[in-house]
Amino acid sequence: MRADRIARLHRGSKQGIEGEAGAVAQARKIALYVVFVFVAYTIITSPERAADLVQVGFEGVSSAAQGVGDFMSELVK
């Protein structure tokens, strides 16, 4: 009787974990949708500002890549 109860409790906790994972996945989908809508709204309402933001983003990525390259070069020396 006790082993049966433990098995039921274990199954219940496992289902709870799977339910939480599903909730996290659902929240991630909603957040991604909100970001997509925001980006689309920004592009439609002010394309010049959106282009500036994209340029700043690419410059940031480029600077980060340059920094990693410089670090690796110094590390090899």
N, C-alpha and C positions, 0 to 999 in steps of 0.2 A: 504494500500500500504506500509506503513512504517513497520508494523508488519511482512509483507512478506519479506521485505528486511532484517530485523533483523534476522528472522528465517534462511534465506539463509546464512547470515554472520556467524551465530552460527554453522550451518552445515559445512561450509567451515573450520572454526577453528577446529572443532572436527575431520574432516578428516585430517587436517594438523598434529594434535597430533598423530593420529593413524599411519600416514606415518612416523613420526619421530620415533615412537616406533618400527616400522618395520625396519627402518634403523639401529637403535641401536641393534636390534636382529641380523641383518645381519652382523654388525661389530663384534659382540660378536662371531658369528660362525667363521668368518674369523680369529679372534685373536686366538680362540681355535685351529683352524686348523694349524695356524703358530706355536703355542706352541707344538702341537703334532708332527709336522714335525721336529722341532728343537730337541725335546727329542729323537725321533727315530734316527735322524742323529747323535746325541751325543752318543747314545748307540751303534750304529753300528761302528762309527769311533774309539771310545775309551771306551770299556766296563769297564776297570778298573777305569777310572776317573768317569764314570757314577755311578759305585758302591760306590765309595767314596762319591759322592754327595748325593746319597740316604742315606748312613749311617749318614752323617752330618745332613741331614734333619730329620731323625728319632731321632737322639740325641737331636736336637733342640725341637722337639715336646715332647720328653720325659722330657726334662728339664722344658719346659713350664708347663706340667702337674704336675710335682713335685712341682713347684712353686705355682701353684693354690692349690694343696693339702696342702702344708705348710701354705698358707694364710688362707685357710678354717679352718685348725686345730687351728691356733692362734686365729682366729675369734671366734671359739666356746669356747675357754678357758676363 
